[in-house]
Amino acid sequence: MEDTTKVTNTISKPPRCVIHAELDGFPLTITFRGKAESFKNTVQRLREIGATPPSLPALATATATAATATESGPPKCPTHGTKMKESRKPGVWYCTKKVGEDSYCKEEVKR
C-alpha cells in the first residue's frame, strides 16, 4: 500500500498592511507585515498619540499618486513626494530616499 500523505513545507508571509494617517498636520504612511491583531494595536497606538485618518480626498490623492505614473514621468513616492526610480524588476518602481542612517524608504509601485 502506498503512502499518499503529502507534506508541503511552505511558509506563508503575513499580510502586508498600509496605514495612511496625519499627525500634527504631517501625512504618515506606515507599512508593515503582521496579523490583524497587530494592525488593530497599531491603529490604537496611533490614535493614542494623536494621529488621525486623512480626509478622503487626501487619501485618494496619495493613493492615486503612488499607484500611477504619468506619461510625463515616473510615479512619485507618496511619503516623500519625490520621483521614484524604475527597478530592474519589470513594472516596479521604488523610492530612493534614505530613512534614518542605514535604511531606505520601502514605498514601491507596481504597474
Kinemage of the C-alpha trace (Angstrom):
@kinemage 1
@onewidth
@group {chain A} dominant
@subgroup {mainchain}
@vectorlist {calphas} color= white
{ca met a 1} P 0.000 0.000 0.000
{ca glu a 2} L 1.326 3.438 -0.949
{ca asp a 3} L 1.538 6.339 1.426
{ca thr a 4} L -0.468 9.142 -0.172
{ca thr a 5} L 0.187 11.704 2.553
{ca lys a 6} L 1.776 14.741 1.016
{ca val a 7} L 3.668 17.118 3.230
{ca thr a 8} L 4.188 20.607 1.985
{ca asn a 9} L 6.837 22.776 3.501
{ca thr a 10} L 5.540 26.236 2.757
{ca ile a 11} L 5.943 29.351 4.767
{ca ser a 12} L 3.296 31.932 4.103
{ca lys a 13} L 4.016 35.579 4.668
{ca pro a 14} L 1.684 37.509 6.929
{ca pro a 15} L -0.477 40.054 5.111
{ca arg a 16} L 1.023 43.439 4.255
{ca cys a 17} L -0.763 46.359 5.883
{ca val a 18} L -0.513 50.018 4.892
{ca ile a 19} L -1.865 52.768 7.127
{ca his a 20} L -2.218 56.384 5.998
{ca ala a 21} L -2.598 58.916 8.816
{ca glu a 22} L -1.871 62.503 9.809
{ca leu a 23} L -0.009 63.603 12.922
{ca asp a 24} L 0.146 67.315 13.729
{ca gly a 25} L -0.699 68.048 10.081
{ca phe a 26} L 2.027 65.780 8.695
{ca pro a 27} L 0.970 62.875 6.468
{ca leu a 28} L 2.231 59.443 7.539
{ca thr a 29} L 2.393 56.183 5.626
{ca ile a 30} L 3.126 53.126 7.739
{ca thr a 31} L 3.743 49.760 6.076
{ca phe a 32} L 4.226 46.503 7.954
{ca arg a 33} L 3.500 42.792 7.816
{ca gly a 34} L 1.506 41.195 10.562
{ca lys a 35} L -1.711 39.676 11.767
{ca ala a 36} L -4.998 41.541 12.190
{ca glu a 37} L -4.325 41.912 15.915
{ca ser a 38} L -1.076 43.767 15.140
{ca phe a 39} L -2.956 46.044 12.769
{ca lys a 40} L -5.588 46.774 15.425
{ca asn a 41} L -2.897 47.523 18.034
{ca thr a 42} L -1.046 49.823 15.629
{ca val a 43} L -4.195 51.823 14.845
{ca gln a 44} L -4.991 52.068 18.554
{ca arg a 45} L -1.465 53.322 19.335
{ca leu a 46} L -1.625 55.888 16.509
{ca arg a 47} L -4.878 57.238 17.948
{ca glu a 48} L -3.321 57.394 21.428
{ca ile a 49} L -0.509 59.636 20.167
{ca gly a 50} L -2.931 61.907 18.327
{ca ala a 51} L -2.777 60.619 14.750
{ca thr a 52} L -5.975 60.893 12.713
{ca pro a 53} L -7.061 59.268 9.454
{ca pro a 54} L -6.502 61.538 6.464
{ca ser a 55} L -9.508 63.100 4.809
{ca leu a 56} L -10.895 61.031 1.946
{ca pro a 57} L -9.753 63.455 -0.803
{ca ala a 58} L -6.210 63.496 0.636
{ca leu a 59} L -6.145 59.711 0.858
{ca ala a 60} L -7.426 59.350 -2.707
{ca thr a 61} L -4.744 61.755 -3.938
{ca ala a 62} L -1.961 59.907 -2.093
{ca thr a 63} L -3.161 56.550 -3.383
{ca ala a 64} L -3.510 57.799 -6.952
{ca thr a 65} L -0.053 59.373 -6.860
{ca ala a 66} L 1.508 56.145 -5.659
{ca ala a 67} L -0.401 53.856 -7.979
{ca thr a 68} L 0.034 55.596 -11.307
{ca ala a 69} L 2.834 57.018 -13.344
{ca thr a 70} L 2.014 59.868 -15.643
{ca glu a 71} L 3.098 59.900 -19.254
{ca ser a 72} L 5.437 62.765 -18.440
{ca gly a 73} L 7.479 60.787 -15.929
{ca pro a 74} L 7.759 58.235 -13.155
{ca pro a 75} L 5.355 57.942 -10.210
{ca lys a 76} L 6.028 59.961 -7.059
{ca cys a 77} L 6.611 58.492 -3.626
{ca pro a 78} L 3.503 59.148 -1.501
{ca thr a 79} L 5.678 59.620 1.585
{ca his a 80} L 8.391 61.906 0.197
{ca gly a 81} L 6.774 63.342 -2.955
{ca thr a 82} L 9.915 62.600 -4.961
{ca lys a 83} L 10.198 60.819 -8.303
{ca met a 84} L 10.569 57.078 -7.991
{ca lys a 85} L 13.219 55.057 -9.816
{ca glu a 86} L 12.429 52.139 -12.096
{ca ser a 87} L 13.569 48.817 -10.676
{ca arg a 88} L 15.339 46.055 -12.565
{ca lys a 89} L 12.132 44.079 -11.982
{ca pro a 90} L 9.755 44.823 -14.868
{ca gly a 91} L 6.900 47.136 -13.935
{ca val a 92} L 8.211 48.032 -10.459
{ca trp a 93} L 9.214 51.499 -9.234
{ca tyr a 94} L 10.826 52.300 -5.865
{ca cys a 95} L 11.710 55.301 -3.721
{ca thr a 96} L 15.414 56.092 -3.353
{ca lys a 97} L 15.135 58.274 -0.242
{ca lys a 98} L 17.126 57.249 2.818
{ca val a 99} L 15.223 56.810 6.084
{ca gly a 100} L 17.482 57.020 9.105
{ca glu a 101} L 21.143 56.175 8.858
{ca asp a 102} L 21.093 52.730 7.310
{ca ser a 103} L 17.747 52.023 5.667
{ca tyr a 104} L 15.736 53.237 2.704
{ca cys a 105} L 12.097 54.089 2.062
{ca lys a 106} L 10.030 50.944 1.458
{ca glu a 107} L 7.484 52.560 -0.891
{ca glu a 108} L 7.079 50.586 -4.094
{ca val a 109} L 4.686 50.895 -7.054
{ca lys a 110} L 3.824 48.005 -9.352
{ca arg a 111} L 2.102 48.646 -12.627
